[in-house]
């Protein structure tokens, strides 16, 4: 079994495989936008420019804060990177979520991280921890908003919040570190040089909660112009509803980027403040905005990486010291 896993990892690390996976994920992301382009164009016409700008800014904020979750977790594991480098690795690797399953961002970010001196096992572990933090913090946001907006948790999805406690237990460093080390050993890889800490996990958790609030602002900015009440009740409903929808979409691993499952969870939440038509518009544009921002930030990351490699290639060679001596 270890030999098979090792061979699969060697194949995944080849340049050809990395380009193939990158092209496929980018294609799937663009296809997700293109297939709904007519509906999106019609929906965009119903939104005021100011609200749309706010929705785009909140979308960028959500994705950027998610990158900070990964960065703080990676630093907790012993590999600190500058923000620009983290952006290149995280945003490009995030395209992997458009492939079925939740493992591809981990694979892509591990490979990209290795180009910057980050051990693959540390980058992969950071992605795993980030996923756990994202799901558990999202469900925590749902529970926090539940007393104020009971409609945030439809009856058919009440099972999801039951995962909060086991996820929090799984995130404790005393349990998480040994589990990851055991998984690495099963794959024939050395264990982590450094485990997560309670403080580092708390910092990552804080960034994650802010990311859900930012996603809530996005949905709120799309819903209000279409008839939803312009108040904190709606904002809390949107934040908790989107966090729940994302968590459900993540759990349904056979769906690329949670497509379908996320919409099924968000619909019964938004229908409490909007009619059927506007709910469809909000869900559709929200999905497209996240996809477009993912693609745009990944493109910026790739452009920055290309520029870095070009400048490095153009650097003049460092002259060797003259050993002949002189007068």
ChimeraX attribute file (.defattr): number of C-alpha atoms within 10 A of each C-alpha:
attribute: neighborCount
match mode: 1-to-1
recipient: residues
	/A:1	9
	/A:2	12
	/A:3	10
	/A:4	10
	/A:5	13
	/A:6	14
	/A:7	12
	/A:8	11
	/A:9	13
	/A:10	11
	/A:11	13
	/A:12	16
	/A:13	17
	/A:14	11
	/A:15	10
	/A:16	11
	/A:17	13
	/A:18	17
	/A:19	11
	/A:20	11
	/A:21	18
	/A:22	17
	/A:23	13
	/A:24	16
	/A:25	24
	/A:26	21
	/A:27	14
	/A:28	19
	/A:29	23
	/A:30	16
	/A:31	13
	/A:32	18
	/A:33	19
	/A:34	12
	/A:35	10
	/A:36	13
	/A:37	13
	/A:38	11
	/A:39	13
	/A:40	19
	/A:41	11
	/A:42	11
	/A:43	17
	/A:44	16
	/A:45	9
	/A:46	13
	/A:47	18
	/A:48	13
	/A:49	11
	/A:50	10
	/A:51	17
	/A:52	18
	/A:53	14
	/A:54	16
	/A:55	25
	/A:56	20
	/A:57	16
	/A:58	24
	/A:59	26
	/A:60	23
	/A:61	20
	/A:62	24
	/A:63	22
	/A:64	18
	/A:65	21
	/A:66	23
	/A:67	25
	/A:68	22
	/A:69	28
	/A:70	27
	/A:71	27
	/A:72	23
	/A:73	31
	/A:74	26
	/A:75	17
	/A:76	22
	/A:77	21
	/A:78	17
	/A:79	18
	/A:80	14
	/A:81	17
	/A:82	8
	/A:83	12
	/A:84	12
	/A:85	16
	/A:86	22
	/A:87	23
	/A:88	23
	/A:89	28
	/A:90	29
	/A:91	26
	/A:92	26
	/A:93	26
	/A:94	22
	/A:95	28
	/A:96	27
	/A:97	23
	/A:98	24
	/A:99	22
	/A:100	17
	/A:101	18
	/A:102	22
	/A:103	15
	/A:104	19
	/A:105	25
	/A:106	25
	/A:107	23
	/A:108	27
	/A:109	25
	/A:110	25
	/A:111	24
	/A:112	23
	/A:113	25
	/A:114	16
	/A:115	11
	/A:116	12
	/A:117	10
	/A:118	19
	/A:119	18
	/A:120	20
	/A:121	23
	/A:122	25
	/A:123	28
	/A:124	23
	/A:125	26
	/A:126	26
	/A:127	26
	/A:128	19
	/A:129	22
	/A:130	27
	/A:131	20
	/A:132	17
	/A:133	27
	/A:134	26
	/A:135	26
	/A:136	25
	/A:137	26
	/A:138	30
	/A:139	28
	/A:140	21
	/A:141	23
	/A:142	27
	/A:143	19
	/A:144	13
	/A:145	22
	/A:146	17
	/A:147	10
	/A:148	13
	/A:149	20
	/A:150	13
	/A:151	19
	/A:152	29
	/A:153	25
	/A:154	16
	/A:155	9
	/A:156	9
	/A:157	15
	/A:158	11
	/A:159	11
	/A:160	17
	/A:161	19
	/A:162	11
	/A:163	14
	/A:164	17
	/A:165	13
	/A:166	10
	/A:167	16
	/A:168	15
	/A:169	12
	/A:170	17
	/A:171	21
	/A:172	14
	/A:173	17
	/A:174	14
	/A:175	11
	/A:176	18
	/A:177	20
	/A:178	14
	/A:179	13
	/A:180	19
	/A:181	19
	/A:182	16
	/A:183	13
	/A:184	16
	/A:185	14
	/A:186	13
	/A:187	16
	/A:188	14
	/A:189	15
	/A:190	13
	/A:191	17
	/A:192	20
	/A:193	11
	/A:194	13
	/A:195	19
	/A:196	23
	/A:197	18
	/A:198	13
	/A:199	11
	/A:200	18
	/A:201	20
	/A:202	14
	/A:203	16
	/A:204	27
	/A:205	22
	/A:206	16
	/A:207	22
	/A:208	27
	/A:209	25
	/A:210	17
	/A:211	29
	/A:212	29
	/A:213	22
	/A:214	23
	/A:215	28
	/A:216	26
	/A:217	26
	/A:218	32
	/A:219	26
	/A:220	28
	/A:221	27
	/A:222	29
	/A:223	28
	/A:224	20
	/A:225	17
	/A:226	18
	/A:227	13
	/A:228	21
	/A:229	15
	/A:230	13
	/A:231	10
	/A:232	11
	/A:233	12
	/A:234	23
	/A:235	24
	/A:236	23
	/A:237	27
	/A:238	29
	/A:239	27
	/A:240	31
	/A:241	34
	/A:242	32
	/A:243	31
	/A:244	31
	/A:245	28
	/A:246	25
	/A:247	24
	/A:248	25
	/A:249	23
	/A:250	23
	/A:251	17
	/A:252	19
	/A:253	18
	/A:254	15
	/A:255	19
	/A:256	22
	/A:257	25
	/A:258	24
	/A:259	19
	/A:260	13
	/A:261	21
	/A:262	25
	/A:263	21
	/A:264	15
	/A:265	24
	/A:266	25
	/A:267	20
	/A:268	19
	/A:269	24
	/A:270	27
	/A:271	16
	/A:272	15
	/A:273	19
	/A:274	19
	/A:275	13
	/A:276	13
	/A:277	11
	/A:278	22
	/A:279	24
	/A:280	18
	/A:281	21
	/A:282	27
	/A:283	20
	/A:284	17
	/A:285	23
	/A:286	23
	/A:287	18
	/A:288	20
	/A:289	20
	/A:290	20
	/A:291	21
	/A:292	18
	/A:293	17
	/A:294	22
	/A:295	21
	/A:296	15
	/A:297	21
	/A:298	22
	/A:299	16
	/A:300	16
	/A:301	22
	/A:302	17
	/A:303	13
	/A:304	16
	/A:305	15
	/A:306	12
	/A:307	12
	/A:308	11
	/A:309	11
	/A:310	11
	/A:311	9
	/A:312	10
	/A:313	10
	/A:314	8
	/A:315	8
	/A:316	7
	/A:317	7
	/A:318	6
	/A:319	6
	/A:320	6
	/A:321	7
	/A:322	7
	/A:323	6
	/A:324	5
	/A:325	6
	/A:326	5
	/A:327	2
